[in-house]
Amino acid sequence: MKKWQCVVCGWIYDEAEGAPDEGIPAGTRWEDVPDDFICPDCGVGKEDFEMVEI
């Protein structure tokens, strides 16, 4: 499982945890997250996320 970080605000999407508050269940791979996903903290699009090693 990978983690993706918003380059604008630093919010992190963890594939293992998903984003239940956004309707994305745990274990959802980033490529399976809907293209219209927006950062829950700052509202930028999926294209403004980068994979990170944590």
mmCIF entry with sequence, helices, sheets and N, C-alpha, C, O atoms, coordinates in Angstrom:
data_MODEL
# 
_entry.id   MODEL 
# 
_entity.id                         1 
_entity.type                       polymer 
_entity.pdbx_number_of_molecules   1 
# 
_entity_poly.entity_id                      1 
_entity_poly.type                           'polypeptide(L)' 
_entity_poly.nstd_linkage                   no 
_entity_poly.nstd_monomer                   no 
_entity_poly.pdbx_seq_one_letter_code       MKKWQCVVCGWIYDEAEGAPDEGIPAGTRWEDVPDDFICPDCGVGKEDFEMVEI 
_entity_poly.pdbx_seq_one_letter_code_can   MKKWQCVVCGWIYDEAEGAPDEGIPAGTRWEDVPDDFICPDCGVGKEDFEMVEI 
_entity_poly.pdbx_strand_id                 A 
# 
loop_
_entity_poly_seq.entity_id 
_entity_poly_seq.num 
_entity_poly_seq.mon_id 
_entity_poly_seq.hetero 
1 1  MET n 
1 2  LYS n 
1 3  LYS n 
1 4  TRP n 
1 5  GLN n 
1 6  CYS n 
1 7  VAL n 
1 8  VAL n 
1 9  CYS n 
1 10 GLY n 
1 11 TRP n 
1 12 ILE n 
1 13 TYR n 
1 14 ASP n 
1 15 GLU n 
1 16 ALA n 
1 17 GLU n 
1 18 GLY n 
1 19 ALA n 
1 20 PRO n 
1 21 ASP n 
1 22 GLU n 
1 23 GLY n 
1 24 ILE n 
1 25 PRO n 
1 26 ALA n 
1 27 GLY n 
1 28 THR n 
1 29 ARG n 
1 30 TRP n 
1 31 GLU n 
1 32 ASP n 
1 33 VAL n 
1 34 PRO n 
1 35 ASP n 
1 36 ASP n 
1 37 PHE n 
1 38 ILE n 
1 39 CYS n 
1 40 PRO n 
1 41 ASP n 
1 42 CYS n 
1 43 GLY n 
1 44 VAL n 
1 45 GLY n 
1 46 LYS n 
1 47 GLU n 
1 48 ASP n 
1 49 PHE n 
1 50 GLU n 
1 51 MET n 
1 52 VAL n 
1 53 GLU n 
1 54 ILE n 
# 
_struct_asym.id          A 
_struct_asym.entity_id   1 
# 
loop_
_struct_conf.conf_type_id 
_struct_conf.id 
_struct_conf.pdbx_PDB_helix_id 
_struct_conf.beg_label_comp_id 
_struct_conf.beg_label_asym_id 
_struct_conf.beg_label_seq_id 
_struct_conf.pdbx_beg_PDB_ins_code 
_struct_conf.end_label_comp_id 
_struct_conf.end_label_asym_id 
_struct_conf.end_label_seq_id 
_struct_conf.pdbx_end_PDB_ins_code 
_struct_conf.beg_auth_comp_id 
_struct_conf.beg_auth_asym_id 
_struct_conf.beg_auth_seq_id 
_struct_conf.end_auth_comp_id 
_struct_conf.end_auth_asym_id 
_struct_conf.end_auth_seq_id 
_struct_conf.pdbx_PDB_helix_class 
_struct_conf.details 
_struct_conf.pdbx_PDB_helix_length 
HELX_P HELX_P1 AA1 PRO A 20 ? GLU A 22 ? PRO A 20 GLU A 22 5 ? 3 
HELX_P HELX_P2 AA2 TRP A 30 ? ASP A 32 ? TRP A 30 ASP A 32 5 ? 3 
HELX_P HELX_P3 AA3 LYS A 46 ? ASP A 48 ? LYS A 46 ASP A 48 5 ? 3 
# 
_struct_conf_type.id          HELX_P 
_struct_conf_type.criteria    ? 
_struct_conf_type.reference   ? 
# 
_struct_sheet.id               AA1 
_struct_sheet.type             ? 
_struct_sheet.number_strands   3 
_struct_sheet.details          ? 
# 
loop_
_struct_sheet_order.sheet_id 
_struct_sheet_order.range_id_1 
_struct_sheet_order.range_id_2 
_struct_sheet_order.offset 
_struct_sheet_order.sense 
AA1 1 2 ? anti-parallel 
AA1 2 3 ? anti-parallel 
# 
loop_
_struct_sheet_range.sheet_id 
_struct_sheet_range.id 
_struct_sheet_range.beg_label_comp_id 
_struct_sheet_range.beg_label_asym_id 
_struct_sheet_range.beg_label_seq_id 
_struct_sheet_range.pdbx_beg_PDB_ins_code 
_struct_sheet_range.end_label_comp_id 
_struct_sheet_range.end_label_asym_id 
_struct_sheet_range.end_label_seq_id 
_struct_sheet_range.pdbx_end_PDB_ins_code 
_struct_sheet_range.beg_auth_comp_id 
_struct_sheet_range.beg_auth_asym_id 
_struct_sheet_range.beg_auth_seq_id 
_struct_sheet_range.end_auth_comp_id 
_struct_sheet_range.end_auth_asym_id 
_struct_sheet_range.end_auth_seq_id 
AA1 1 ILE A 12 ? ASP A 14 ? ILE A 12 ASP A 14 
AA1 2 LYS A 3  ? CYS A 6  ? LYS A 3  CYS A 6  
AA1 3 PHE A 49 ? VAL A 52 ? PHE A 49 VAL A 52 
# 
loop_
_atom_site.group_PDB 
_atom_site.id 
_atom_site.type_symbol 
_atom_site.label_atom_id 
_atom_site.label_alt_id 
_atom_site.label_comp_id 
_atom_site.label_asym_id 
_atom_site.label_entity_id 
_atom_site.label_seq_id 
_atom_site.pdbx_PDB_ins_code 
_atom_site.Cartn_x 
_atom_site.Cartn_y 
_atom_site.Cartn_z 
_atom_site.occupancy 
_atom_site.B_iso_or_equiv 
_atom_site.pdbx_formal_charge 
_atom_site.auth_seq_id 
_atom_site.auth_comp_id 
_atom_site.auth_asym_id 
_atom_site.auth_atom_id 
_atom_site.pdbx_PDB_model_num 
ATOM 1   N N  . MET A 1 1  ? 0.837   -1.178 0.000   1.00 0.00 ? 1  MET A N  1 
ATOM 2   C CA . MET A 1 1  ? 0.000   0.000  0.000   1.00 0.00 ? 1  MET A CA 1 
ATOM 3   C C  . MET A 1 1  ? 0.889   1.251  0.000   1.00 0.00 ? 1  MET A C  1 
ATOM 4   O O  . MET A 1 1  ? 1.953   1.275  0.619   1.00 0.00 ? 1  MET A O  1 
ATOM 5   N N  . LYS A 1 2  ? 0.434   2.270  -0.697  1.00 0.00 ? 2  LYS A N  1 
ATOM 6   C CA . LYS A 1 2  ? 1.203   3.502  -0.842  1.00 0.00 ? 2  LYS A CA 1 
ATOM 7   C C  . LYS A 1 2  ? 0.472   4.662  -0.170  1.00 0.00 ? 2  LYS A C  1 
ATOM 8   O O  . LYS A 1 2  ? -0.701  4.567  0.191   1.00 0.00 ? 2  LYS A O  1 
ATOM 9   N N  . LYS A 1 3  ? 1.206   5.750  -0.019  1.00 0.00 ? 3  LYS A N  1 
ATOM 10  C CA . LYS A 1 3  ? 0.618   6.973  0.518   1.00 0.00 ? 3  LYS A CA 1 
ATOM 11  C C  . LYS A 1 3  ? 0.824   8.093  -0.496  1.00 0.00 ? 3  LYS A C  1 
ATOM 12  O O  . LYS A 1 3  ? 1.849   8.159  -1.175  1.00 0.00 ? 3  LYS A O  1 
ATOM 13  N N  . TRP A 1 4  ? -0.164  8.963  -0.581  1.00 0.00 ? 4  TRP A N  1 
ATOM 14  C CA . TRP A 1 4  ? -0.123  10.091 -1.520  1.00 0.00 ? 4  TRP A CA 1 
ATOM 15  C C  . TRP A 1 4  ? -0.353  11.360 -0.733  1.00 0.00 ? 4  TRP A C  1 
ATOM 16  O O  . TRP A 1 4  ? -1.251  11.432 0.106   1.00 0.00 ? 4  TRP A O  1 
ATOM 17  N N  . GLN A 1 5  ? 0.471   12.368 -1.010  1.00 0.00 ? 5  GLN A N  1 
ATOM 18  C CA . GLN A 1 5  ? 0.393   13.608 -0.245  1.00 0.00 ? 5  GLN A CA 1 
ATOM 19  C C  . GLN A 1 5  ? -0.033  14.763 -1.138  1.00 0.00 ? 5  GLN A C  1 
ATOM 20  O O  . GLN A 1 5  ? 0.448   14.914 -2.261  1.00 0.00 ? 5  GLN A O  1 
ATOM 21  N N  . CYS A 1 6  ? -0.943  15.572 -0.616  1.00 0.00 ? 6  CYS A N  1 
ATOM 22  C CA . CYS A 1 6  ? -1.343  16.796 -1.306  1.00 0.00 ? 6  CYS A CA 1 
ATOM 23  C C  . CYS A 1 6  ? -0.158  17.757 -1.285  1.00 0.00 ? 6  CYS A C  1 
ATOM 24  O O  . CYS A 1 6  ? 0.375   18.061 -0.218  1.00 0.00 ? 6  CYS A O  1 
ATOM 25  N N  . VAL A 1 7  ? 0.258   18.234 -2.455  1.00 0.00 ? 7  VAL A N  1 
ATOM 26  C CA . VAL A 1 7  ? 1.417   19.123 -2.515  1.00 0.00 ? 7  VAL A CA 1 
ATOM 27  C C  . VAL A 1 7  ? 1.081   20.532 -2.049  1.00 0.00 ? 7  VAL A C  1 
ATOM 28  O O  . VAL A 1 7  ? 1.981   21.338 -1.812  1.00 0.00 ? 7  VAL A O  1 
ATOM 29  N N  . VAL A 1 8  ? -0.196  20.833 -1.916  1.00 0.00 ? 8  VAL A N  1 
ATOM 30  C CA . VAL A 1 8  ? -0.599  22.178 -1.495  1.00 0.00 ? 8  VAL A CA 1 
ATOM 31  C C  . VAL A 1 8  ? -0.667  22.280 0.038   1.00 0.00 ? 8  VAL A C  1 
ATOM 32  O O  . VAL A 1 8  ? -0.120  23.216 0.623   1.00 0.00 ? 8  VAL A O  1 
ATOM 33  N N  . CYS A 1 9  ? -1.336  21.320 0.683   1.00 0.00 ? 9  CYS A N  1 
ATOM 34  C CA . CYS A 1 9  ? -1.538  21.456 2.133   1.00 0.00 ? 9  CYS A CA 1 
ATOM 35  C C  . CYS A 1 9  ? -0.898  20.351 2.961   1.00 0.00 ? 9  CYS A C  1 
ATOM 36  O O  . CYS A 1 9  ? -0.808  20.479 4.182   1.00 0.00 ? 9  CYS A O  1 
ATOM 37  N N  . GLY A 1 10 ? -0.453  19.273 2.332   1.00 0.00 ? 10 GLY A N  1 
ATOM 38  C CA . GLY A 1 10 ? 0.216   18.208 3.070   1.00 0.00 ? 10 GLY A CA 1 
ATOM 39  C C  . GLY A 1 10 ? -0.690  17.094 3.566   1.00 0.00 ? 10 GLY A C  1 
ATOM 40  O O  . GLY A 1 10 ? -0.215  16.168 4.224   1.00 0.00 ? 10 GLY A O  1 
ATOM 41  N N  . TRP A 1 11 ? -1.993  17.159 3.266   1.00 0.00 ? 11 TRP A N  1 
ATOM 42  C CA . TRP A 1 11 ? -2.914  16.088 3.668   1.00 0.00 ? 11 TRP A CA 1 
ATOM 43  C C  . TRP A 1 11 ? -2.452  14.800 2.999   1.00 0.00 ? 11 TRP A C  1 
ATOM 44  O O  . TRP A 1 11 ? -2.020  14.826 1.846   1.00 0.00 ? 11 TRP A O  1 
ATOM 45  N N  . ILE A 1 12 ? -2.535  13.684 3.696   1.00 0.00 ? 12 ILE A N  1 
ATOM 46  C CA . ILE A 1 12 ? -2.030  12.412 3.176   1.00 0.00 ? 12 ILE A CA 1 
ATOM 47  C C  . ILE A 1 12 ? -3.159  11.418 2.993   1.00 0.00 ? 12 ILE A C  1 
ATOM 48  O O  . ILE A 1 12 ? -3.967  11.192 3.893   1.00 0.00 ? 12 ILE A O  1 
ATOM 49  N N  . TYR A 1 13 ? -3.196  10.825 1.795   1.00 0.00 ? 13 TYR A N  1 
ATOM 50  C CA . TYR A 1 13 ? -4.111  9.714  1.523   1.00 0.00 ? 13 TYR A CA 1 
ATOM 51  C C  . TYR A 1 13 ? -3.321  8.430  1.672   1.00 0.00 ? 13 TYR A C  1 
ATOM 52  O O  . TYR A 1 13 ? -2.346  8.210  0.953   1.00 0.00 ? 13 TYR A O  1 
ATOM 53  N N  . ASP A 1 14 ? -3.738  7.578  2.603   1.00 0.00 ? 14 ASP A N  1 
ATOM 54  C CA . ASP A 1 14 ? -3.100  6.291  2.853   1.00 0.00 ? 14 ASP A CA 1 
ATOM 55  C C  . ASP A 1 14 ? -3.995  5.209  2.266   1.00 0.00 ? 14 ASP A C  1 
ATOM 56  O O  . ASP A 1 14 ? -5.136  5.035  2.694   1.00 0.00 ? 14 ASP A O  1 
ATOM 57  N N  . GLU A 1 15 ? -3.467  4.478  1.278   1.00 0.00 ? 15 GLU A N  1 
ATOM 58  C CA . GLU A 1 15 ? -4.275  3.445  0.630   1.00 0.00 ? 15 GLU A CA 1 
ATOM 59  C C  . GLU A 1 15 ? -4.787  2.412  1.628   1.00 0.00 ? 15 GLU A C  1 
ATOM 60  O O  . GLU A 1 15 ? -5.895  1.902  1.466   1.00 0.00 ? 15 GLU A O  1 
ATOM 61  N N  . ALA A 1 16 ? -4.007  2.097  2.650   1.00 0.00 ? 16 ALA A N  1 
ATOM 62  C CA . ALA A 1 16 ? -4.409  1.103  3.648   1.00 0.00 ? 16 ALA A CA 1 
ATOM 63  C C  . ALA A 1 16 ? -5.605  1.579  4.469   1.00 0.00 ? 16 ALA A C  1 
ATOM 64  O O  . ALA A 1 16 ? -6.440  0.779  4.890   1.00 0.00 ? 16 ALA A O  1 
ATOM 65  N N  . GLU A 1 17 ? -5.676  2.897  4.692   1.00 0.00 ? 17 GLU A N  1 
ATOM 66  C CA . GLU A 1 17 ? -6.752  3.448  5.518   1.00 0.00 ? 17 GLU A CA 1 
ATOM 67  C C  . GLU A 1 17 ? -7.904  3.997  4.698   1.00 0.00 ? 17 GLU A C  1 
ATOM 68  O O  . GLU A 1 17 ? -9.012  4.137  5.216   1.00 0.00 ? 17 GLU A O  1 
ATOM 69  N N  . GLY A 1 18 ? -7.669  4.310  3.430   1.00 0.00 ? 18 GLY A N  1 
ATOM 70  C CA . GLY A 1 18 ? -8.698  4.931  2.610   1.00 0.00 ? 18 GLY A CA 1 
ATOM 71  C C  . GLY A 1 18 ? -9.046  6.312  3.144   1.00 0.00 ? 18 GLY A C  1 
ATOM 72  O O  . GLY A 1 18 ? -8.253  6.935  3.850   1.00 0.00 ? 18 GLY A O  1 
ATOM 73  N N  . ALA A 1 19 ? -10.221 6.775  2.804   1.00 0.00 ? 19 ALA A N  1 
ATOM 74  C CA . ALA A 1 19 ? -10.715 8.068  3.306   1.00 0.00 ? 19 ALA A CA 1 
ATOM 75  C C  . ALA A 1 19 ? -12.205 7.886  3.586   1.00 0.00 ? 19 ALA A C  1 
ATOM 76  O O  . ALA A 1 19 ? -13.051 8.364  2.830   1.00 0.00 ? 19 ALA A O  1 
ATOM 77  N N  . PRO A 1 20 ? -12.518 7.181  4.696   1.00 0.00 ? 20 PRO A N  1 
ATOM 78  C CA . PRO A 1 20 ? -13.934 6.864  4.986   1.00 0.00 ? 20 PRO A CA 1 
ATOM 79  C C  . PRO A 1 20 ? -14.841 8.081  5.034   1.00 0.00 ? 20 PRO A C  1 
ATOM 80  O O  . PRO A 1 20 ? -16.002 7.999  4.634   1.00 0.00 ? 20 PRO A O  1 
ATOM 81  N N  . ASP A 1 21 ? -14.333 9.208  5.518   1.00 0.00 ? 21 ASP A N  1 
ATOM 82  C CA . ASP A 1 21 ? -15.166 10.416 5.573   1.00 0.00 ? 21 ASP A CA 1 
ATOM 83  C C  . ASP A 1 21 ? -15.512 10.935 4.184   1.00 0.00 ? 21 ASP A C  1 
ATOM 84  O O  . ASP A 1 21 ? -16.475 11.684 4.014   1.00 0.00 ? 21 ASP A O  1 
ATOM 85  N N  . GLU A 1 22 ? -14.714 10.528 3.182   1.00 0.00 ? 22 GLU A N  1 
ATOM 86  C CA . GLU A 1 22 ? -14.950 10.951 1.794   1.00 0.00 ? 22 GLU A CA 1 
ATOM 87  C C  . GLU A 1 22 ? -15.645 9.842  0.990   1.00 0.00 ? 22 GLU A C  1 
ATOM 88  O O  . GLU A 1 22 ? -15.864 9.984  -0.214  1.00 0.00 ? 22 GLU A O  1 
ATOM 89  N N  . GLY A 1 23 ? -15.988 8.744  1.664   1.00 0.00 ? 23 GLY A N  1 
ATOM 90  C CA . GLY A 1 23 ? -16.673 7.643  1.001   1.00 0.00 ? 23 GLY A CA 1 
ATOM 91  C C  . GLY A 1 23 ? -15.749 6.669  0.292   1.00 0.00 ? 23 GLY A C  1 
ATOM 92  O O  . GLY A 1 23 ? -16.192 5.903  -0.564  1.00 0.00 ? 23 GLY A O  1 
ATOM 93  N N  . ILE A 1 24 ? -14.465 6.693  0.640   1.00 0.00 ? 24 ILE A N  1 
ATOM 94  C CA . ILE A 1 24 ? -13.498 5.794  0.012   1.00 0.00 ? 24 ILE A CA 1 
ATOM 95  C C  . ILE A 1 24 ? -13.054 4.772  1.056   1.00 0.00 ? 24 ILE A C  1 
ATOM 96  O O  . ILE A 1 24 ? -12.396 5.136  2.030   1.00 0.00 ? 24 ILE A O  1 
ATOM 97  N N  . PRO A 1 25 ? -13.402 3.501  0.869   1.00 0.00 ? 25 PRO A N  1 
ATOM 98  C CA . PRO A 1 25 ? -13.091 2.481  1.877   1.00 0.00 ? 25 PRO A CA 1 
ATOM 99  C C  . PRO A 1 25 ? -11.600 2.167  1.986   1.00 0.00 ? 25 PRO A C  1 
ATOM 100 O O  . PRO A 1 25 ? -10.832 2.396  1.052   1.00 0.00 ? 25 PRO A O  1 
ATOM 101 N N  . ALA A 1 26 ? -11.209 1.637  3.146   1.00 0.00 ? 26 ALA A N  1 
ATOM 102 C CA . ALA A 1 26 ? -9.825  1.221  3.371   1.00 0.00 ? 26 ALA A CA 1 
ATOM 103 C C  . ALA A 1 26 ? -9.417  0.209  2.301   1.00 0.00 ? 26 ALA A C  1 
ATOM 104 O O  . ALA A 1 26 ? -10.218 -0.622 1.874   1.00 0.00 ? 26 ALA A O  1 
ATOM 105 N N  . GLY A 1 27 ? -8.166  0.296  1.883   1.00 0.00 ? 27 GLY A N  1 
ATOM 106 C CA . GLY A 1 27 ? -7.634  -0.641 0.905   1.00 0.00 ? 27 GLY A CA 1 
ATOM 107 C C  . GLY A 1 27 ? -7.833  -0.193 -0.533  1.00 0.00 ? 27 GLY A C  1 
ATOM 108 O O  . GLY A 1 27 ? -7.467  -0.923 -1.455  1.00 0.00 ? 27 GLY A O  1 
ATOM 109 N N  . THR A 1 28 ? -8.406  0.994  -0.752  1.00 0.00 ? 28 THR A N  1 
ATOM 110 C CA . THR A 1 28 ? -8.620  1.489  -2.114  1.00 0.00 ? 28 THR A CA 1 
ATOM 111 C C  . THR A 1 28 ? -7.321  2.068  -2.655  1.00 0.00 ? 28 THR A C  1 
ATOM 112 O O  . THR A 1 28 ? -6.760  3.006  -2.089  1.00 0.00 ? 28 THR A O  1 
ATOM 113 N N  . ARG A 1 29 ? -6.850  1.492  -3.765  1.00 0.00 ? 29 ARG A N  1 
ATOM 114 C CA . ARG A 1 29 ? -5.621  1.996  -4.377  1.00 0.00 ? 29 ARG A CA 1 
ATOM 115 C C  . ARG A 1 29 ? -5.873  3.372  -4.982  1.00 0.00 ? 29 ARG A C  1 
ATOM 116 O O  . ARG A 1 29 ? -6.986  3.691  -5.398  1.00 0.00 ? 29 ARG A O  1 
ATOM 117 N N  . TRP A 1 30 ? -4.814  4.180  -5.022  1.00 0.00 ? 30 TRP A N  1 
ATOM 118 C CA . TRP A 1 30 ? -4.934  5.551  -5.524  1.00 0.00 ? 30 TRP A CA 1 
ATOM 119 C C  . TRP A 1 30 ? -5.519  5.577  -6.921  1.00 0.00 ? 30 TRP A C  1 
ATOM 120 O O  . TRP A 1 30 ? -6.357  6.426  -7.227  1.00 0.00 ? 30 TRP A O  1 
ATOM 121 N N  . GLU A 1 31 ? -5.086  4.652  -7.779  1.00 0.00 ? 31 GLU A N  1 
ATOM 122 C CA . GLU A 1 31 ? -5.599  4.645  -9.151  1.00 0.00 ? 31 GLU A CA 1 
ATOM 123 C C  . GLU A 1 31 ? -7.082  4.302  -9.224  1.00 0.00 ? 31 GLU A C  1 
ATOM 124 O O  . GLU A 1 31 ? -7.725  4.544  -10.246 1.00 0.00 ? 31 GLU A O  1 
ATOM 125 N N  . ASP A 1 32 ? -7.635  3.733  -8.137  1.00 0.00 ? 32 ASP A N  1 
ATOM 126 C CA . ASP A 1 32 ? -9.057  3.411  -8.100  1.00 0.00 ? 32 ASP A CA 1 
ATOM 127 C C  . ASP A 1 32 ? -9.892  4.501  -7.437  1.00 0.00 ? 32 ASP A C  1 
ATOM 128 O O  . ASP A 1 32 ? -11.121 4.438  -7.438  1.00 0.00 ? 32 ASP A O  1 
ATOM 129 N N  . VAL A 1 33 ? -9.213  5.510  -6.866  1.00 0.00 ? 33 VAL A N  1 
ATOM 130 C CA . VAL A 1 33 ? -9.924  6.655  -6.300  1.00 0.00 ? 33 VAL A CA 1 
ATOM 131 C C  . VAL A 1 33 ? -10.524 7.448  -7.468  1.00 0.00 ? 33 VAL A C  1 
ATOM 132 O O  . VAL A 1 33 ? -9.840  7.673  -8.466  1.00 0.00 ? 33 VAL A O  1 
ATOM 133 N N  . PRO A 1 34 ? -11.782 7.872  -7.362  1.00 0.00 ? 34 PRO A N  1 
ATOM 134 C CA . PRO A 1 34 ? -12.413 8.599  -8.477  1.00 0.00 ? 34 PRO A CA 1 
ATOM 135 C C  . PRO A 1 34 ? -11.592 9.818  -8.926  1.00 0.00 ? 34 PRO A C  1 
ATOM 136 O O  . PRO A 1 34 ? -10.971 10.500 -8.111  1.00 0.00 ? 34 PRO A O  1 
ATOM 137 N N  . ASP A 1 35 ? -11.606 10.069 -10.229 1.00 0.00 ? 35 ASP A N  1 
ATOM 138 C CA . ASP A 1 35 ? -10.845 11.186 -10.791 1.00 0.00 ? 35 ASP A CA 1 
ATOM 139 C C  . ASP A 1 35 ? -11.330 12.543 -10.273 1.00 0.00 ? 35 ASP A C  1 
ATOM 140 O O  . ASP A 1 35 ? -10.590 13.525 -10.321 1.00 0.00 ? 35 ASP A O  1 
ATOM 141 N N  . ASP A 1 36 ? -12.567 12.599 -9.778  1.00 0.00 ? 36 ASP A N  1 
ATOM 142 C CA . ASP A 1 36 ? -13.089 13.875 -9.287  1.00 0.00 ? 36 ASP A CA 1 
ATOM 143 C C  . ASP A 1 36 ? -12.845 14.052 -7.780  1.00 0.00 ? 36 ASP A C  1 
ATOM 144 O O  . ASP A 1 36 ? -13.410 14.948 -7.152  1.00 0.00 ? 36 ASP A O  1 
ATOM 145 N N  . PHE A 1 37 ? -11.991 13.182 -7.211  1.00 0.00 ? 37 PHE A N  1 
ATOM 146 C CA . PHE A 1 37 ? -11.632 13.314 -5.795  1.00 0.00 ? 37 PHE A CA 1 
ATOM 147 C C  . PHE A 1 37 ? -10.970 14.667 -5.556  1.00 0.00 ? 37 PHE A C  1 
ATOM 148 O O  . PHE A 1 37 ? -10.152 15.120 -6.356  1.00 0.00 ? 37 PHE A O  1 
ATOM 149 N N  . ILE A 1 38 ? -11.328 15.294 -4.463  1.00 0.00 ? 38 ILE A N  1 
ATOM 150 C CA . ILE A 1 38 ? -10.662 16.545 -4.084  1.00 0.00 ? 38 ILE A CA 1 
ATOM 151 C C  . ILE A 1 38 ? -10.119 16.417 -2.666  1.00 0.00 ? 38 ILE A C  1 
ATOM 152 O O  . ILE A 1 38 ? -10.679 15.707 -1.830  1.00 0.00 ? 38 ILE A O  1 
ATOM 153 N N  . CYS A 1 39 ? -9.034  17.109 -2.416  1.00 0.00 ? 39 CYS A N  1 
ATOM 154 C CA . CYS A 1 39 ? -8.413  17.097 -1.095  1.00 0.00 ? 39 CYS A CA 1 
ATOM 155 C C  . CYS A 1 39 ? -9.431  17.602 -0.070  1.00 0.00 ? 39 CYS A C  1 
ATOM 156 O O  . CYS A 1 39 ? -9.992  18.686 -0.234  1.00 0.00 ? 39 CYS A O  1 
ATOM 157 N N  . PRO A 1 40 ? -9.672  16.817 0.990   1.00 0.00 ? 40 PRO A N  1 
ATOM 158 C CA . PRO A 1 40 ? -10.661 17.243 1.988   1.00 0.00 ? 40 PRO A CA 1 
ATOM 159 C C  . PRO A 1 40 ? -10.233 18.468 2.791   1.00 0.00 ? 40 PRO A C  1 
ATOM 160 O O  . PRO A 1 40 ? -11.075 19.122 3.408   1.00 0.00 ? 40 PRO A O  1 
ATOM 161 N N  . ASP A 1 41 ? -8.951  18.787 2.793   1.00 0.00 ? 41 ASP A N  1 
ATOM 162 C CA . ASP A 1 41 ? -8.489  19.955 3.550   1.00 0.00 ? 41 ASP A CA 1 
ATOM 163 C C  . ASP A 1 41 ? -8.451  21.239 2.731   1.00 0.00 ? 41 ASP A C  1 
ATOM 164 O O  . ASP A 1 41 ? -8.835  22.301 3.220   1.00 0.00 ? 41 ASP A O  1 
ATOM 165 N N  . CYS A 1 42 ? -7.976  21.141 1.452   1.00 0.00 ? 42 CYS A N  1 
ATOM 166 C CA . CYS A 1 42 ? -7.807  22.387 0.701   1.00 0.00 ? 42 CYS A CA 1 
ATOM 167 C C  . CYS A 1 42 ? -8.577  22.419 -0.626  1.00 0.00 ? 42 CYS A C  1 
ATOM 168 O O  . CYS A 1 42 ? -8.664  23.474 -1.254  1.00 0.00 ? 42 CYS A O  1 
ATOM 169 N N  . GLY A 1 43 ? -9.130  21.291 -1.060  1.00 0.00 ? 43 GLY A N  1 
ATOM 170 C CA . GLY A 1 43 ? -10.014 21.294 -2.221  1.00 0.00 ? 43 GLY A CA 1 
ATOM 171 C C  . GLY A 1 43 ? -9.349  21.191 -3.578  1.00 0.00 ? 43 GLY A C  1 
ATOM 172 O O  . GLY A 1 43 ? -10.018 21.360 -4.597  1.00 0.00 ? 43 GLY A O  1 
ATOM 173 N N  . VAL A 1 44 ? -8.036  20.915 -3.627  1.00 0.00 ? 44 VAL A N  1 
ATOM 174 C CA . VAL A 1 44 ? -7.402  20.749 -4.940  1.00 0.00 ? 44 VAL A CA 1 
ATOM 175 C C  . VAL A 1 44 ? -7.710  19.352 -5.480  1.00 0.00 ? 44 VAL A C  1 
ATOM 176 O O  . VAL A 1 44 ? -8.156  18.472 -4.744  1.00 0.00 ? 44 VAL A O  1 
ATOM 177 N N  . GLY A 1 45 ? -7.468  19.167 -6.765  1.00 0.00 ? 45 GLY A N  1 
ATOM 178 C CA . GLY A 1 45 ? -7.784  17.914 -7.423  1.00 0.00 ? 45 GLY A CA 1 
ATOM 179 C C  . GLY A 1 45 ? -6.734  16.840 -7.223  1.00 0.00 ? 45 GLY A C  1 
ATOM 180 O O  . GLY A 1 45 ? -5.662  17.074 -6.664  1.00 0.00 ? 45 GLY A O  1 
ATOM 181 N N  . LYS A 1 46 ? -7.082  15.652 -7.703  1.00 0.00 ? 46 LYS A N  1 
ATOM 182 C CA . LYS A 1 46 ? -6.225  14.474 -7.572  1.00 0.00 ? 46 LYS A CA 1 
ATOM 183 C C  . LYS A 1 46 ? -4.865  14.675 -8.223  1.00 0.00 ? 46 LYS A C  1 
ATOM 184 O O  . LYS A 1 46 ? -3.881  14.069 -7.798  1.00 0.00 ? 46 LYS A O  1 
ATOM 185 N N  . GLU A 1 47 ? -4.797  15.525 -9.257  1.00 0.00 ? 47 GLU A N  1 
ATOM 186 C CA . GLU A 1 47 ? -3.535  15.750 -9.962  1.00 0.00 ? 47 GLU A CA 1 
ATOM 187 C C  . GLU A 1 47 ? -2.511  16.481 -9.113  1.00 0.00 ? 47 GLU A C  1 
ATOM 188 O O  . GLU A 1 47 ? -1.334  16.535 -9.471  1.00 0.00 ? 47 GLU A O  1 
ATOM 189 N N  . ASP A 1 48 ? -2.946  17.046 -7.988  1.00 0.00 ? 48 ASP A N  1 
ATOM 190 C CA . ASP A 1 48 ? -2.032  17.783 -7.111  1.00 0.00 ? 48 ASP A CA 1 
ATOM 191 C C  . ASP A 1 48 ? -1.527  16.927 -5.956  1.00 0.00 ? 48 ASP A C  1 
ATOM 192 O O  . ASP A 1 48 ? -1.117  17.456 -4.923  1.00 0.00 ? 48 ASP A O  1 
ATOM 193 N N  . PHE A 1 49 ? -1.556  15.603 -6.125  1.00 0.00 ? 49 PHE A N  1 
ATOM 194 C CA . PHE A 1 49 ? -1.025  14.684 -5.127  1.00 0.00 ? 49 PHE A CA 1 
ATOM 195 C C  . PHE A 1 49 ? 0.208   13.999 -5.692  1.00 0.00 ? 49 PHE A C  1 
ATOM 196 O O  . PHE A 1 49 ? 0.296   13.742 -6.893  1.00 0.00 ? 49 PHE A O  1 
ATOM 197 N N  . GLU A 1 50 ? 1.167   13.704 -4.807  1.00 0.00 ? 50 GLU A N  1 
ATOM 198 C CA . GLU A 1 50 ? 2.368   12.972 -5.193  1.00 0.00 ? 50 GLU A CA 1 
ATOM 199 C C  . GLU A 1 50 ? 2.548   11.796 -4.251  1.00 0.00 ? 50 GLU A C  1 
ATOM 200 O O  . GLU A 1 50 ? 2.226   11.881 -3.066  1.00 0.00 ? 50 GLU A O  1 
ATOM 201 N N  . MET A 1 51 ? 3.075   10.678 -4.795  1.00 0.00 ? 51 MET A N  1 
ATOM 202 C CA . MET A 1 51 ? 3.347   9.531  -3.944  1.00 0.00 ? 51 MET A CA 1 
ATOM 203 C C  . MET A 1 51 ? 4.500   9.864  -3.018  1.00 0.00 ? 51 MET A C  1 
ATOM 204 O O  . MET A 1 51 ? 5.488   10.473 -3.430  1.00 0.00 ? 51 MET A O  1 
ATOM 205 N N  . VAL A 1 52 ? 4.366   9.460  -1.767  1.00 0.00 ? 52 VAL A N  1 
ATOM 206 C CA . VAL A 1 52 ? 5.408   9.750  -0.780  1.00 0.00 ? 52 VAL A CA 1 
ATOM 207 C C  . VAL A 1 52 ? 5.812   8.469  -0.059  1.00 0.00 ? 52 VAL A C  1 
ATOM 208 O O  . VAL A 1 52 ? 5.016   7.542  0.090   1.00 0.00 ? 52 VAL A O  1 
ATOM 209 N N  . GLU A 1 53 ? 7.051   8.439  0.380   1.00 0.00 ? 53 GLU A N  1 
ATOM 210 C CA . GLU A 1 53 ? 7.542   7.352  1.221   1.00 0.00 ? 53 GLU A CA 1 
ATOM 211 C C  . GLU A 1 53 ? 7.548   7.865  2.645   1.00 0.00 ? 53 GLU A C  1 
ATOM 212 O O  . GLU A 1 53 ? 8.207   8.860  2.947   1.00 0.00 ? 53 GLU A O  1 
ATOM 213 N N  . ILE A 1 54 ? 6.818   7.194  3.521   1.00 0.00 ? 54 ILE A N  1 
ATOM 214 C CA . ILE A 1 54 ? 6.771   7.633  4.923   1.00 0.00 ? 54 ILE A CA 1 
ATOM 215 C C  . ILE A 1 54 ? 7.143   6.461  5.806   1.00 0.00 ? 54 ILE A C  1 
ATOM 216 O O  . ILE A 1 54 ? 7.171   6.595  7.030   1.00 0.00 ? 54 ILE A O  1 
# 
